[in-house]
Amino acid sequence: LIPSPPAEVASSMGGLCAALARLPAPPTTGTRLLLVRHGEAVANAQGRLCGGGSDTELTTRGRAQIEAMAAELRGVPWLRSLRLVASSTLRRAVESADAIGGRFPNV
């Protein structure tokens, strides 16, 4: 069971996902690319930038952020046919991609 995200996390996702939901579905012969940044990482919480050389995991807040994003993305009609989620090999990116991909049955 995944806990509900904090209110400030959930409310920050609604506007983006509502905007995505208003976009028309891509043509059947087309592809749409959606880039999503990982949730808050341990280094971010410590005030450090975490570039590719820093493989820190997500914080509890970061997990809540990405779970909220995954739930919101699942509600976007044209994303229901999502077939691929890709990420770098960094832990924070893999964990974020797994959370999103886990919400879509075709991934």
C-alpha positions in Angstrom: 0.0 0.0 0.0 1.4 3.4 -1.1 0.7 6.2 1.3 -0.9 9.4 0.0 1.6 12.1 -0.9 1.8 15.2 1.3 -0.7 17.9 0.2 2.0 20.2 -1.2 3.3 17.4 -3.4 -0.1 16.4 -4.7 -1.2 19.9 -5.4 1.9 20.7 -7.4 1.3 17.8 -9.8 -2.3 18.7 -10.7 -1.6 21.7 -12.9 0.9 19.9 -15.1 -1.2 16.7 -15.5 -4.3 18.7 -16.2 -2.4 20.5 -19.0 -1.2 17.2 -20.4 -4.8 15.8 -20.3 -5.9 18.7 -22.5 -3.4 17.9 -25.2 -4.8 16.0 -28.1 -3.8 12.4 -28.5 -0.8 11.9 -30.8 -1.6 10.6 -34.2 -1.7 6.8 -34.5 1.5 7.0 -36.6 3.2 9.5 -34.3 5.1 9.4 -31.1 5.1 11.8 -28.2 8.0 12.1 -25.9 7.4 13.1 -22.3 10.4 13.9 -20.0 10.0 13.6 -16.3 12.6 14.5 -13.7 13.2 12.2 -10.8 11.9 13.0 -7.4 13.9 14.7 -4.7 17.2 12.9 -4.1 19.2 12.7 -0.8 21.8 15.1 -2.2 19.0 17.6 -3.1 17.7 17.4 0.4 21.2 18.2 1.7 21.5 21.2 -0.5 23.9 19.6 -3.0 23.5 19.4 -6.7 23.4 15.7 -7.8 24.7 15.4 -11.3 25.5 12.2 -13.1 28.5 11.5 -10.9 26.4 11.4 -7.7 24.2 8.2 -7.4 22.0 9.1 -4.5 18.6 7.5 -3.9 15.3 9.2 -3.5 14.2 10.7 -0.2 10.8 9.8 1.4 9.6 13.1 -0.1 11.1 12.2 -3.5 9.2 8.9 -3.4 6.0 10.7 -2.6 6.6 13.2 -5.4 7.2 10.5 -8.0 4.3 8.4 -6.8 2.0 11.4 -7.1 3.3 12.1 -10.6 2.8 8.5 -11.6 -0.8 8.5 -10.3 -1.5 11.8 -12.1 0.1 10.6 -15.4 -2.1 7.5 -15.2 -5.1 9.7 -15.5 -4.0 11.3 -18.7 -6.1 9.7 -21.4 -3.5 9.6 -24.2 -0.9 8.2 -21.9 -2.9 5.0 -21.2 -1.2 3.5 -24.3 2.2 4.2 -22.9 4.6 1.4 -23.9 8.1 2.5 -22.8 9.6 4.2 -19.8 13.4 4.7 -19.9 15.9 6.2 -17.5 19.6 6.4 -16.8 21.1 3.8 -14.5 21.3 6.1 -11.5 19.2 4.8 -8.6 17.0 7.9 -8.3 16.2 7.8 -12.0 15.5 4.0 -12.0 13.3 4.3 -8.9 11.4 7.1 -10.5 11.0 5.3 -13.8 9.9 2.1 -12.0 7.2 4.0 -10.1 5.8 5.5 -13.3 6.1 2.3 -15.4 4.4 0.3 -12.6 1.2 2.3 -13.2 0.9 1.4 -16.8 0.0 -2.2 -17.8 1.7 -2.1 -21.2 5.1 -1.1 -20.0 
